[in-house]
Amino acid sequence: MTGFRLSQRSRNNLREVHPDLVAVTLLALYHLTEIDFAITEGKRTMARQRELYAGGKSQTMNSLHLIQPDGWVHAVDLAPWVNGAIPWDDWAAFERVAKAMKAAAGMLGVEITWGGDWTTLKDGPHFQLGG
């Protein structure tokens, strides 16, 4: 048990996220992580996706943050929470979150991809279902 808990905002951001990804996130936060983290984004509207795409923060309009054919969102954005703030410039903090998420996914048999492992547009906060 880590002692970390989800804020109401983080809980709200998990609404409509695929249950497998929710389970991985909760196992990571409650039992595995060495660092507190927040769920900064789950479901996106098409307007939000257009905004991110236009700003170069997404490379697709087919984001897994949008509702998928099965009715669920298949992606979440997580950010470390250190001393009451997100340390956006501390890549190591994002790697610590990723370590916990990958461990949780392995324990649950859920395949995930971390955006920090991508070769283009490294996306430290991003986790999605699938490999």
Wavefront OBJ file of the C-alpha trace (Angstrom):
o trace
v 0.000 0.000 0.000
v 1.489 3.312 -1.093
v -0.778 5.647 0.845
v -1.546 7.655 -2.300
v -5.182 8.352 -3.174
v -7.041 9.739 -6.166
v -8.408 13.259 -5.978
v -11.973 13.877 -7.107
v -10.602 15.432 -10.309
v -8.563 12.298 -11.033
v -11.570 10.067 -10.341
v -13.642 12.180 -12.733
v -10.941 11.813 -15.398
v -11.264 8.016 -15.205
v -14.932 8.101 -16.191
v -15.533 6.176 -19.415
v -11.945 4.827 -19.447
v -11.743 1.109 -20.265
v -11.970 -0.980 -17.067
v -8.666 -2.754 -17.812
v -6.805 0.549 -17.981
v -8.557 1.784 -14.835
v -7.483 -1.405 -13.018
v -3.864 -0.942 -14.104
v -3.902 2.707 -13.001
v -5.409 1.962 -9.598
v -3.043 -0.950 -8.894
v -0.089 1.252 -9.841
v -1.224 4.163 -7.647
v -2.461 2.261 -4.612
v 0.165 -0.471 -4.415
v 3.214 -0.023 -6.653
v 4.284 3.545 -7.303
v 7.137 5.286 -5.538
v 5.690 8.644 -6.586
v 2.214 10.130 -6.322
v 0.482 10.854 -9.609
v -2.698 12.402 -10.963
v -4.925 11.462 -13.876
v -4.794 14.648 -15.914
v -6.911 13.445 -18.814
v -9.051 10.511 -19.819
v -11.940 11.114 -22.199
v -11.499 13.938 -24.681
v -14.022 15.768 -26.757
v -13.380 16.086 -30.480
v -12.921 19.836 -29.937
v -10.155 19.179 -27.388
v -8.502 16.700 -29.758
v -8.576 19.243 -32.588
v -6.964 21.801 -30.280
v -4.151 19.410 -29.316
v -3.617 18.340 -32.915
v -3.504 21.938 -34.152
v -1.003 22.797 -31.407
v 1.282 19.889 -32.317
v 0.678 18.072 -29.038
v -1.001 15.160 -30.813
v -0.147 13.612 -34.148
v -3.575 12.156 -34.831
v -7.239 12.999 -34.888
v -7.956 9.326 -34.092
v -6.830 9.557 -30.483
v -7.526 6.714 -28.088
v -8.681 9.438 -25.684
v -11.857 9.581 -27.791
v -14.664 7.071 -27.241
v -13.748 3.922 -29.181
v -16.162 1.550 -30.985
v -16.492 -0.573 -27.825
v -17.818 2.484 -25.950
v -14.684 3.053 -23.850
v -11.727 5.428 -23.879
v -8.473 3.484 -24.316
v -5.970 6.102 -23.069
v -5.146 8.145 -19.989
v -2.649 10.865 -19.268
v -0.937 10.627 -15.891
v 1.421 13.115 -14.301
v 3.615 12.876 -11.228
v 2.497 15.006 -8.300
v 5.428 16.350 -6.290
v 5.158 18.991 -3.566
v 1.715 20.053 -4.777
v 2.636 20.466 -8.442
v 3.396 18.575 -11.634
v 7.143 18.692 -12.379
v 6.764 18.981 -16.161
v 10.518 19.314 -16.738
v 11.463 16.269 -14.621
v 11.497 13.342 -17.080
v 12.704 10.978 -14.345
v 9.473 11.585 -12.418
v 7.428 10.536 -15.463
v 9.629 7.447 -15.828
v 8.865 6.501 -12.214
v 5.130 6.659 -12.962
v 5.718 4.557 -16.089
v 7.631 1.962 -14.087
v 4.649 1.480 -11.764
v 2.163 1.393 -14.653
v 4.189 -1.196 -16.578
v 4.537 -3.349 -13.457
v 0.791 -3.151 -12.783
v -0.023 -4.013 -16.393
v 2.273 -7.026 -16.213
v 0.680 -8.232 -12.985
v -2.816 -7.927 -14.476
v -1.926 -9.300 -17.914
v -3.001 -6.087 -19.634
v -0.936 -4.870 -22.569
v -0.218 -1.139 -22.446
v 1.982 1.314 -24.298
v 3.685 4.299 -22.689
v 4.050 7.407 -24.842
v 7.482 7.959 -23.339
v 8.713 4.900 -25.255
v 7.676 6.328 -28.622
v 10.451 7.398 -30.972
v 8.538 10.436 -32.233
v 6.599 12.892 -30.093
v 7.706 11.513 -26.727
v 4.607 11.787 -24.549
v 5.523 11.186 -20.901
v 1.988 11.447 -19.493
v 0.342 9.126 -22.058
v -0.637 5.477 -21.495
v -2.870 3.457 -23.780
v -4.174 -0.062 -24.145
v -2.369 -2.311 -26.595
v 1.200 -2.717 -27.739
l 1 2 3 4 5 6 7 8 9 10 11 12 13 14 15 16 17 18 19 20 21 22 23 24 25 26 27 28 29 30 31 32 33 34 35 36 37 38 39 40 41 42 43 44 45 46 47 48 49 50 51 52 53 54 55 56 57 58 59 60 61 62 63 64 65 66 67 68 69 70 71 72 73 74 75 76 77 78 79 80 81 82 83 84 85 86 87 88 89 90 91 92 93 94 95 96 97 98 99 100 101 102 103 104 105 106 107 108 109 110 111 112 113 114 115 116 117 118 119 120 121 122 123 124 125 126 127 128 129 130 131
